[in-house]
Amino acid sequence: LLPLDKDPSLERELDGAVKDIQQLVEEASLATTTIPVSPEHSHIWADAANLRNIQRKAGLVRLSLRKGGEGQGARLELLGNGQAVTKARALIDKLIDTSGTAEVFETVKECEGDVQLAEAVVNMLSTNRAATLHQIARDSGTTLHIEEGRKGGEVRNVKVVGGPTEVALAMKLLRRAVAEHRALLALMTTKEVEIPSDKVPSVLGPGGRTLHKIQTSTLCTDVQLSKRTEAGSAAVCVIRGAEEAVKKAEMMLKEIIELGTSARLHQNGTIEGEPAPPAEGKFMGARDAQPRLRNKMRGGTWGGGGTPAAAKGASSSSKFRGGAAAKPARKDFVFDESDFPALPG
């Protein structure tokens, strides 16, 4: 055999063999460790970024989340040597302590199995850009969000994330919101009005304006048009609110069905018998509000007295005499009353 310094290819092959042996030794020392995941911490590992960060910082070969099944719960699987696994455990405990816990507010269960009430509660929490949900989150110091639509059309639940004390407070506030909404619905009257298919556009109006005007003018809590299951089938308009408000809304809907419009509903949303505001004038934009500038002559001259012809002659005579040429005419911009558009009222 030739010395290694005289055969570079043999030296490279030897280095590669040494690296392969080291990798086999490391893999032989690797072990798979399983850590169970509690349901209140499942939201932490749903984010794959947390898994990647711990794997990189601890030096693990692999860190994965295994979902539960057949009597087993969710678990974390760690593949690495003993030092990497120990470091990963410390990082996992630290992340759990700083991330808080998560709890699910089951709407149907909290509404005692009343599916309609649960749907109304979810709608109440999500309307007006989820204003009620954000208020509860601020008061409790937690993070709340409504889960995505579930299979089978089940009612969505509310997920609460935060510290144990904060989560308990948020759950208490959500239960109070359910009780208040239940009491509010008990004082309301619900009426369903069947809308023929050819009258649906008239009832809905452009962009839903007619339906919205009916709700705002009668002070109903809710006026909604249900979706039609088949093309050409009749729709159902559900009205919720105080008894007197529901009667007014029902009367307007029947007028629209019979006449195509409601004489009791003005374009501004007021009801018959109430004073309607004066008709608005022509719309004025930014350009309409600014007076136009015109180039006008003062006294029929460009610069002062005389006429344009006289000024022209004076300038030409000065030129032939060898004197200084007349200065160029200065344009004066003046306002006129006609420049200002007439304002309504």
C-alpha positions in Angstrom: 0.0 0.0 0.0 1.1 3.5 -0.8 1.4 6.1 2.0 -1.7 8.2 2.5 0.1 11.4 1.6 0.9 10.0 -1.8 -2.7 8.8 -2.6 -5.2 11.6 -2.0 -8.2 9.5 -3.2 -7.5 6.9 -0.6 -7.4 9.6 2.1 -10.8 10.9 1.0 -12.3 7.4 1.1 -10.9 6.9 4.6 -12.4 10.2 5.9 -15.8 9.2 4.4 -15.7 5.8 6.2 -14.8 7.5 9.5 -17.8 9.8 9.1 -20.1 6.9 8.3 -18.9 5.0 11.4 -19.5 8.1 13.6 -23.1 8.5 12.2 -23.8 4.8 12.9 -22.6 5.3 16.5 -24.8 8.4 16.9 -27.8 6.6 15.5 -27.2 3.6 17.8 -27.2 6.0 20.8 -30.5 7.7 19.7 -33.7 6.8 21.4 -37.4 7.7 20.9 -39.0 9.4 23.9 -42.8 9.9 24.2 -44.3 12.8 26.2 -48.1 12.8 26.6 -50.0 16.0 25.6 -52.9 17.1 27.8 -56.0 18.5 26.0 -55.6 22.0 27.5 -52.2 22.2 25.9 -53.1 20.9 22.4 -53.3 24.4 21.0 -49.6 24.9 21.7 -48.5 22.0 19.5 -51.1 22.8 16.8 -48.6 25.5 15.7 -45.8 23.7 13.8 -43.4 26.6 14.4 -43.2 25.6 18.1 -42.2 22.1 17.2 -39.5 23.3 14.8 -38.0 25.8 17.2 -37.7 23.2 20.0 -36.2 20.7 17.6 -33.6 23.2 16.4 -32.6 24.6 19.8 -32.4 21.1 21.5 -30.6 19.5 18.6 -33.1 16.7 18.1 -33.2 14.6 15.0 -37.0 14.7 14.9 -39.9 16.1 17.0 -43.4 15.3 15.9 -47.0 15.4 17.3 -48.9 12.1 17.2 -52.7 12.5 17.4 -54.5 10.1 19.8 -56.4 7.1 18.6 -57.6 3.7 19.8 -57.5 4.6 23.5 -54.3 6.7 23.3 -54.2 10.4 23.7 -52.1 12.9 21.8 -48.3 12.7 22.4 -45.0 14.2 21.4 -42.3 11.9 20.0 -38.7 13.0 20.4 -35.9 11.3 18.6 -32.3 12.2 19.7 -29.6 11.4 22.2 -30.0 11.8 25.9 -28.6 15.3 26.1 -30.9 16.6 23.3 -33.9 15.0 24.9 -33.2 16.5 28.3 -32.8 20.0 26.7 -36.0 19.5 24.8 -38.0 18.6 27.9 -36.8 21.8 29.6 -37.9 23.9 26.5 -41.3 22.1 26.4 -42.0 22.8 30.1 -41.0 26.5 29.7 -43.2 26.9 26.6 -46.2 25.4 28.5 -45.7 27.7 31.5 -45.6 30.8 29.3 -48.4 29.9 26.9 -51.2 29.3 29.4 -54.0 26.9 29.1 -56.9 26.5 26.6 -60.5 25.6 27.3 -63.4 25.2 24.9 -66.8 26.8 25.7 -69.3 24.3 24.3 -72.2 26.4 23.3 -74.8 23.7 22.9 -73.9 22.2 26.3 -73.9 25.6 28.0 -77.3 26.3 26.4 -78.7 23.1 27.9 -79.1 21.4 24.6 -81.1 24.3 23.0 -79.5 24.4 19.5 -81.5 27.5 18.4 -80.3 29.4 21.5 -76.7 28.2 20.9 -76.9 29.5 17.3 -78.3 32.8 18.5 -75.5 33.1 21.1 -72.8 32.5 18.4 -74.4 35.1 16.1 -74.6 37.5 19.0 -70.9 37.0 19.8 -69.8 37.4 16.1 -72.0 40.3 15.0 -70.6 43.9 14.8 -67.1 42.6 14.1 -67.3 40.3 17.2 -67.6 43.3 19.5 -69.0 41.3 22.4 -66.3 38.6 22.1 -63.5 41.2 22.1 -65.0 42.9 25.1 -65.1 39.7 27.1 -61.5 39.0 26.0 -60.4 42.5 27.3 -62.2 42.1 30.6 -60.8 38.7 31.3 -57.3 39.1 29.8 -57.6 36.1 27.5 -57.7 35.3 23.8 -61.0 34.2 22.4 -61.9 33.0 19.0 -64.9 31.2 17.5 -63.9 27.8 16.0 -64.4 27.2 12.3 -67.5 25.6 10.9 -67.8 22.0 12.0 -68.9 19.0 10.0 -72.6 18.2 9.9 -73.6 21.8 10.5 -73.0 21.6 14.2 -72.9 24.8 16.3 -69.5 26.4 16.6 -67.8 26.5 20.0 -65.6 29.3 21.5 -62.0 28.6 22.4 -60.5 30.4 25.4 -56.7 30.7 25.8 -54.9 32.2 28.8 -53.9 31.6 32.4 -56.0 29.4 34.6 -57.5 32.4 36.5 -58.1 34.4 33.3 -59.7 31.4 31.6 -62.1 30.8 34.5 -63.1 34.5 34.4 -63.7 34.3 30.7 -65.9 31.2 31.0 -67.9 33.0 33.7 -68.4 36.0 31.5 -69.5 33.8 28.6 -72.1 32.0 30.8 -73.4 35.4 31.9 -73.7 36.5 28.2 -75.7 33.3 27.5 -78.1 34.0 30.4 -78.6 37.6 29.4 -79.3 36.6 25.8 -81.7 33.9 26.9 -83.6 36.4 29.0 -83.7 38.9 26.1 -85.0 36.3 23.7 -87.8 35.4 26.2 -89.1 38.9 25.9 -89.1 38.8 22.1 -91.7 37.7 19.6 -90.6 35.7 16.6 -92.7 35.8 13.4 -92.1 34.0 10.1 -93.4 35.5 6.9 -93.3 33.5 3.6 -91.9 35.5 0.7 -92.8 34.3 -2.9 -89.8 33.8 -5.1 -90.7 36.7 -7.5 -91.0 39.1 -4.5 -87.6 38.2 -2.9 -85.7 41.0 -4.8 -88.3 43.6 -3.8 -88.1 42.5 -0.1 -84.3 42.3 -0.1 -83.7 45.5 -2.1 -80.3 46.6 -3.6 -77.6 45.3 -1.3 -80.2 44.4 1.3 -81.2 48.1 1.9 -84.9 47.5 2.0 -84.6 44.8 4.6 -82.2 46.9 6.6 -84.6 49.9 6.5 -87.5 47.7 7.8 -85.4 46.6 10.7 -84.1 50.1 11.6 -87.4 51.8 11.2 -89.4 49.3 13.3 -86.7 48.9 15.9 -86.8 45.1 15.4 -83.9 43.1 16.9 -83.4 41.0 13.8 -84.9 40.7 10.3 -83.4 38.0 8.2 -84.3 36.3 5.0 -83.5 32.6 4.9 -81.8 31.0 2.0 -83.9 29.1 -0.5 -83.1 25.4 -0.8 -84.2 25.2 -4.4 -84.4 27.8 -7.3 -87.9 29.2 -7.6 -89.0 28.1 -4.1 -90.4 30.5 -1.6 -88.2 32.1 1.1 -88.9 32.8 4.7 -88.3 36.1 6.5 -87.8 35.7 10.2 -88.6 38.7 12.3 -87.5 39.0 16.0 -88.2 41.8 18.4 -90.9 43.4 20.6 -94.4 42.5 19.8 -95.4 45.9 18.4 -92.2 46.2 16.3 -92.8 42.7 14.8 -96.3 43.7 13.8 -95.1 46.8 12.0 -92.4 44.9 10.2 -94.9 42.2 9.2 -97.3 44.8 7.8 -94.5 46.3 5.7 -93.5 43.0 4.3 -97.1 42.2 3.3 -97.4 45.5 1.6 -94.2 44.9 -0.4 -95.5 41.4 -1.4 -98.9 42.8 -2.5 -97.9 46.1 -4.1 -94.1 45.7 -4.7 -93.4 48.5 -2.3 -94.5 49.8 1.1 -96.3 53.1 1.3 -95.5 53.3 5.1 -91.7 53.2 4.5 -90.1 56.3 3.1 -86.9 56.3 1.3 -85.2 57.7 4.4 -86.4 54.8 6.6 -89.1 56.7 8.5 -92.7 55.4 8.9 -95.9 57.0 7.8 -97.0 59.7 10.2 -93.4 60.7 11.1 -92.0 63.9 9.5 -89.8 63.1 6.6 -86.6 65.2 6.2 -86.5 67.7 3.3 -85.3 66.4 -0.1 -81.7 66.7 -0.6 -80.3 68.9 -3.3 -77.8 68.0 -6.0 -74.8 66.2 -4.7 -71.8 68.5 -4.4 -68.3 67.1 -4.7 -65.0 68.7 -3.8 -64.7 70.3 -7.3 -68.2 71.7 -7.1 -67.5 73.4 -3.8 -64.6 75.3 -5.1 -65.2 78.5 -7.2 -63.9 78.5 -10.7 -61.3 81.1 -11.6 -61.9 83.1 -14.8 -59.6 85.3 -16.7 -61.5 88.6 -17.1 -60.5 92.1 -18.3 -60.9 95.0 -15.9 -62.5 97.9 -17.7 -62.0 96.3 -21.1 -58.2 96.6 -20.9 -55.4 94.1 -20.1 -53.5 96.3 -17.7 -55.7 99.3 -16.9 -57.4 102.0 -19.0 -57.8 102.0 -22.8 -58.7 99.2 -25.1 -56.8 96.2 -26.3 -56.4 97.8 -29.7 -55.0 101.0 -28.1 -52.6 99.0 -26.0 -51.5 97.1 -29.1 -51.0 100.4 -31.0 -49.0 101.9 -28.1 -46.7 99.0 -28.0 -46.1 99.0 -31.7 -45.4 102.7 -31.8 -43.0 102.4 -29.0 -41.2 99.7 -30.8 -40.8 101.8 -34.0 -39.6 104.8 -32.0 -36.9 102.7 -30.6 -38.2 103.0 -27.1 -38.8 100.2 -24.6 -41.3 97.6 -25.6 -44.6 97.5 -23.6 -44.7 95.1 -20.8 -46.7 91.9 -21.4 -50.3 92.1 -20.3 -51.0 90.8 -16.8 -53.9 88.4 -16.4 -56.1 89.2 -13.4 -58.2 86.4 -11.8 -61.4 87.6 -10.2 -64.4 85.9 -8.6 -67.9 86.2 -9.8 -71.1 85.2 -8.1 -71.9 82.8 -10.9 -68.7 80.9 -9.9 -70.3 79.7 -6.7 -72.9 76.9 -7.1 -76.2 77.2 -5.4 -76.3 75.5 -2.1 -79.4 73.5 -1.0 -81.7 75.1 1.5 
